[in-house]
Amino acid sequence: MDEAWKQIVAEALAVGLKTSDGPVPGAKLRQLILRVAKRHALAYPPTGHEQESFGDFLKHFESIALVRRREGRDLVVAPADMPQLLADAPESGGTRLREDIFEAFTRIPRGLPPSEPWYVLSDDTFVWLLPTELSGSGELVKIPAATLELELGERKSFIQSVDLPEDVKNRIAESLDTHSGLGSFSKLIKAHGLSQIWHRHRFQAVVRRIRAWCTAAGVPWREEWVSSSDASKPLTPTGDDLSGTNQRRLFERLVQSLSDEDLRRISVPLDNLVLSRWT
């Protein structure tokens, strides 16, 4: 799609934001594009794209617009540099990133040597591989691994951005200096009723991280990476559906989420440990 249509979509989206309380509904944006295109002596849909749905038409402009499809409802659109609007959109369950991409950009690699995140271009999946598993994998794109410093910095930025009494801010900031800082932070955020605000901040920060990677690596943004979460659906499989690798991964997440106080209260009988499971 040429630059003229990119400008039309950008103008229409800007107008839509001025009269929308959040992201712009698809039907509204379509009408605005019709009007703006007419001012540019063009007609929507452009020649050669008559059979495209409006959602597919917007895929040509993923560098400037984020699209969120909603089952049984009109899609909504936000500027690429304002992903928080999608997280703010009123809908049960809110907005979330697909689990494998969220994990790829936020999970801190562990182990010696550590497995690291890679993107498989051919089937749009994110995988974790050891250096010895990379031979002959030309379709893989490296993802910059998350670090503890990056995750702590993101949380410190959030603390400074929220309107809270200074003593509360200091208490939350100090939690990041504990042994399980990320878990202690999560516990205090929940205790102070900041979970939703933190979700929006986190969503925006991670989406920006992903978009920067897309630009640097030449990987096209995919609207399938963002979806509406369903509170009635479990976020991860449980029980017999979990592989041994996934069980260990969930165990690591659980440990990271615990505060120092929680960790001190855990008691595991030595005769129940099966060391071979973790080696």
C-alpha positions in Angstrom: 0.0 0.0 0.0 1.4 3.4 -1.0 2.2 6.4 1.2 -1.0 8.2 0.3 -3.1 5.6 1.9 -0.8 5.4 4.9 -1.4 9.1 5.4 -5.1 8.7 5.0 -5.3 6.0 7.6 -3.1 8.1 10.0 -5.3 11.2 9.6 -8.5 9.2 10.0 -7.2 7.5 13.2 -6.1 10.9 14.6 -9.6 12.3 14.0 -11.2 9.2 15.5 -9.2 9.5 18.7 -10.5 13.0 19.3 -14.0 11.8 19.5 -13.5 8.4 21.1 -13.1 7.4 24.7 -10.4 4.9 24.1 -9.4 3.1 20.9 -11.4 3.8 17.7 -14.2 1.4 16.8 -13.7 -0.2 13.3 -17.0 1.0 11.9 -16.2 4.6 12.9 -12.7 4.4 11.5 -14.0 3.0 8.2 -16.3 6.0 7.8 -13.5 8.4 8.6 -11.2 6.8 6.1 -13.9 7.2 3.5 -14.2 10.9 4.2 -10.4 11.5 4.4 -9.8 9.5 1.2 -12.4 11.7 -0.6 -10.5 14.8 0.4 -7.4 13.3 -1.2 -9.3 12.5 -4.4 -9.2 8.8 -3.7 -11.9 6.2 -2.9 -12.1 3.4 -0.4 -11.5 0.6 -1.0 -8.5 1.2 -3.2 -8.3 -0.5 -6.5 -7.2 -4.1 -6.2 -8.5 -4.4 -2.6 -12.2 -4.4 -3.2 -12.6 -7.9 -1.8 -10.7 -7.3 1.4 -12.4 -7.0 4.8 -11.7 -3.8 6.6 -9.7 -5.7 9.2 -7.5 -7.2 6.4 -7.2 -3.7 4.8 -5.7 -2.4 8.1 -3.1 -5.1 8.1 -1.3 -3.1 5.4 -0.7 -0.4 8.0 0.6 -2.4 11.0 3.5 0.1 11.3 1.1 2.8 12.4 -2.0 1.1 13.7 -2.7 -1.7 16.2 -5.8 -3.7 15.7 -7.7 -5.7 18.3 -10.3 -8.1 17.0 -13.1 -9.0 19.4 -15.3 -12.1 19.1 -18.9 -11.1 18.2 -18.0 -7.4 18.4 -16.5 -4.7 16.3 -12.7 -4.5 16.2 -11.0 -1.5 17.7 -7.9 0.3 16.5 -5.2 2.4 18.3 -2.0 4.1 17.1 1.1 1.9 17.2 2.7 4.2 19.7 -0.4 4.1 22.1 -0.9 0.4 22.8 -2.2 1.3 26.3 -5.5 2.3 24.6 -6.1 -1.4 23.8 -5.5 -2.4 27.4 -7.9 0.3 28.6 -10.7 -0.8 26.2 -13.7 -1.7 28.4 -14.3 -5.5 28.0 -14.4 -8.4 30.4 -11.0 -9.9 30.8 -9.1 -7.0 29.2 -6.4 -7.2 26.6 -3.4 -9.5 26.7 -0.5 -10.5 24.6 -0.3 -14.1 23.4 1.3 -16.1 26.1 4.4 -17.4 24.1 5.4 -13.9 22.9 4.8 -12.4 26.4 7.0 -15.0 27.9 9.7 -14.6 25.2 10.1 -10.9 26.0 9.7 -11.0 29.8 11.1 -14.3 31.1 14.7 -14.1 32.4 16.8 -17.0 30.9 18.2 -19.4 33.5 20.5 -22.4 33.5 24.1 -22.9 32.4 24.1 -22.5 29.5 20.8 -20.7 29.5 18.1 -21.4 26.9 17.2 -18.3 25.0 14.1 -17.0 23.1 13.9 -17.2 19.3 11.1 -16.5 16.9 10.2 -19.1 14.2 9.2 -17.2 11.1 7.6 -20.1 9.3 4.9 -20.8 11.8 4.7 -17.7 14.0 5.9 -19.4 17.2 8.3 -18.4 20.0 10.7 -21.1 21.3 13.4 -21.5 23.9 16.6 -23.1 22.6 20.1 -23.9 23.9 23.1 -22.8 21.8 23.6 -26.5 20.8 20.1 -26.6 19.3 20.6 -23.8 16.8 22.4 -25.6 14.0 20.7 -25.4 10.6 18.0 -23.0 11.9 18.1 -20.2 9.4 14.4 -19.3 9.9 15.0 -18.3 13.5 15.1 -14.7 14.6 16.9 -13.8 17.8 14.9 -12.1 20.6 16.7 -9.9 23.1 16.5 -11.8 26.4 14.9 -10.1 29.4 17.2 -9.2 32.2 16.6 -8.7 35.9 17.8 -5.1 35.5 15.3 -4.5 32.7 12.4 -5.9 34.7 13.4 -4.0 37.9 13.7 -0.8 35.9 10.3 -1.2 34.4 8.8 -1.6 37.8 10.7 1.4 39.2 9.3 3.5 36.3 5.8 2.4 37.2 6.3 3.4 40.8 7.3 6.9 39.8 4.3 7.2 37.4 1.5 6.4 39.9 -0.1 8.9 42.2 0.6 7.4 45.7 1.7 8.7 49.0 5.5 8.9 49.2 5.7 6.3 52.0 3.7 3.8 49.9 6.0 4.5 46.9 9.0 4.0 49.1 7.7 0.7 50.6 7.0 -0.7 47.1 10.4 0.5 45.8 12.2 -1.1 48.8 10.5 -4.4 48.0 12.5 -4.6 44.8 15.7 -4.8 46.8 14.6 -8.1 48.6 15.7 -11.6 47.5 12.6 -12.2 45.5 12.0 -8.6 44.5 9.7 -9.3 41.6 7.4 -11.4 43.7 7.4 -9.0 46.6 6.5 -6.1 44.2 3.6 -8.1 42.8 2.3 -8.8 46.3 2.3 -5.1 47.3 0.8 -4.0 44.0 -2.1 -6.3 44.6 -2.4 -5.2 48.3 -2.7 -1.6 47.3 -5.3 -2.2 44.5 -2.9 -1.3 41.7 -3.1 -4.5 39.7 -5.1 -3.1 36.7 -3.0 0.1 36.5 0.2 -2.1 36.6 -1.3 -4.3 33.8 -1.8 -1.3 31.6 1.7 0.0 32.2 3.2 -3.4 31.7 1.2 -4.1 28.5 2.3 -0.8 27.0 6.0 -1.3 27.9 6.2 -4.9 26.6 4.4 -3.9 23.4 6.8 -1.1 22.8 9.7 -3.6 23.4 8.2 -6.0 20.9 7.6 -3.3 18.3 11.2 -2.0 18.6 12.4 -5.6 18.0 10.1 -5.9 15.0 11.7 -2.8 13.5 15.2 -3.8 14.2 14.8 -7.4 13.1 12.6 -6.7 10.1 9.8 -8.9 11.5 6.2 -7.7 10.6 3.9 -7.0 13.6 1.0 -9.5 13.7 -2.3 -8.5 15.1 -2.8 -12.1 16.3 -0.3 -11.4 19.1 -2.8 -9.2 20.9 -6.2 -10.6 22.0 -9.0 -10.2 24.5 -8.4 -12.5 27.5 -11.3 -14.7 28.6 -11.6 -14.9 32.3 -13.5 -18.2 32.0 -10.6 -19.8 30.2 -7.5 -21.0 32.2 -4.4 -19.2 31.2 -2.3 -22.4 31.2 -3.0 -26.1 31.0 -3.0 -28.0 34.2 -2.6 -31.6 35.5 -1.8 -34.3 33.0 -1.8 -31.8 30.1 1.5 -30.3 31.3 4.8 -31.7 30.0 7.7 -32.1 32.5 9.3 -29.0 31.0 6.2 -26.9 31.4 5.8 -28.1 35.0 9.3 -27.0 35.9 8.7 -23.6 34.2 5.5 -23.1 36.2 7.3 -24.1 39.3 10.0 -21.5 38.6 7.3 -18.8 38.0 5.7 -19.8 41.3 9.0 -19.4 43.2 9.7 -16.0 41.6 6.3 -14.8 42.7 6.8 -15.6 46.3 8.0 -13.0 48.8 10.8 -13.7 51.3 8.2 -14.2 54.0 6.4 -16.8 51.9 9.6 -18.6 51.1 10.5 -18.9 54.8 7.2 -20.5 55.6 7.7 -23.3 53.0 8.7 -26.7 54.6 9.6 -29.6 52.3 10.4 -33.1 53.9 13.7 -34.3 52.6 12.5 -37.8 52.2 9.9 -36.5 49.7 12.4 -34.9 47.4 13.1 -36.6 44.1 16.3 -34.9 43.0 16.4 -36.5 39.6 13.3 -34.5 38.5 15.3 -31.3 38.7 18.7 -32.3 37.3 
